[in-house]
Amino acid sequence: MQTSTEKLVVLLTKGIDSELSSVAFTIANGGITAGLKVSMFLTSAAIDLVRKGGQRMTHVPPLDPLTNLIEDFQNRGGTIWACPPCVKSRGYDQEDLLDGVVIVGASAMHAEIKEGAATLSF
C-alpha cells in the first residue's frame, strides 16, 4: 500500500561544476509548489553552492540561474542543511555560507525520513 507524504528531503552532492545542482534546486522548488515541506541536505562538493558567491558560478540554461533558484527556495520556506565535516574540510565557517543555511549533521535528515519524508538524491 502506498503512503502519502507532505515532506521531501533532497540529498545533493553535486557542486558548481554540475548541472545536476541546478536540476536539484529546480525540483526542490517544484516540491514546494506542490505543497511539500522541502529540505535539502548538502554534502561534498554541494557545499560550495551555498558558500557566499559560489552559487553565482553555475547557470544551466534554460533553467534559472542557481542564485535565483536558491533564493527562491529559501524565500518560499525551503530548508538548507550543510554537512558539518564537509563544511570544515573546505575551511568554511558559518559566516562563509549564505544566510539561512544551517550546519547540521545527517540526523536532521534522518528525522525527516523517519517521519515519512520522500527522498531524492543528486
N, C-alpha and C positions, 0 to 999 in steps of 0.2 A: 504494500500500500504506500502510495506516495504521500509525503507530508509536505505542507507548505511552510515557508519561512518568510519572515519580514526583514531578514538580515543577510548581508553579503560581506564576506571577507575576501579581499583580493591580496594575494601574496605576489609581490613584484621584486624580481631580482635583476631585471634589465635596466641599464643605465642610459646615459645621454647618447651613447653610440648605437642605440637600438630603437627601431620604430615601434617595437612592442611596448615601450614605456608610454608612448602616446596612445596606442591602442588600449592599453590597460586603463588609463585615466578616462578615455572616451567611454569605455564600457562601464566603468565605475560611475561616471556621471549619468549614464543611461539607467543604471540601477537606482540612483536617487530619483530620476524622473519617473521610474516605475513604482516609486513609493517604498523602496527598500532603505533601511539604515545601512550605509556602506562604510566599511573601514578598510584601510589599506595598510598592509604591513610591508615595509621596505627593508630589504636586506641586500648585502653585497653591493654591486655597482649601482643599484637603485638609490642608495643613499645620496649620491651626487645630484639626483634630480631635485632634492629638497635643500641642498646647500645653497645659500643665498647666491643667486646669479647662475647656478648650474642649469636650471630649467630653461634658461634663455638659449642654451646651446642646442636645443632639439626642436625641430619643426618638421613634421612629415605631412606635406600637402597631399590630399585635400583636407586632412584633419586640422583642427585649430592648433595654434602654437601651444606647446606644452605649458608655457607660462599661464596662458588663459585657461587651459584645462585644469591645472592645479588650483588656480584662484577660484574658478567656478566651483570646483569640487568642495573646497573649504567653505566658501560663502554659502553653499547650499546645505551645510551641515555634515559633510563627509569628514571622517577622522583619518589622520595620517599618523601611523606609528613608525618609528625608526629603531631598528635593531641596535641595542647598546654596543655590543662588540664591533659591529660594522661601522658605527659612527666613530668609535675610539680608534679603530685600526687605520682610519683615514686622517686621524689627527684633528677631528672636528669636535666642537663642544656645542652645547645648546644654542649659544649665541651665533653660531655659524649657520644654523638652519633657519628656514622660513618660520615666521611667526605661526604658532598653532601646531607645529609638528611636535609630537610627543615622543621622547626617547623612552622606550619601554620594551621589556622582554616579551618573548613569544607567549607568555602566559595570558596577556591581554587578548591575543588572537585565539588562543585555546579556549578561553572563557566564552567567547562569542560562538565558536564552533560547538561547544558543549550545550549551548542554548539553542542549537539548531540552525546556525548560520550556514548558508550555502557558501561554497568556496570556489575560487578561480585562482589559477597560478600563471604568471607570465615571467 
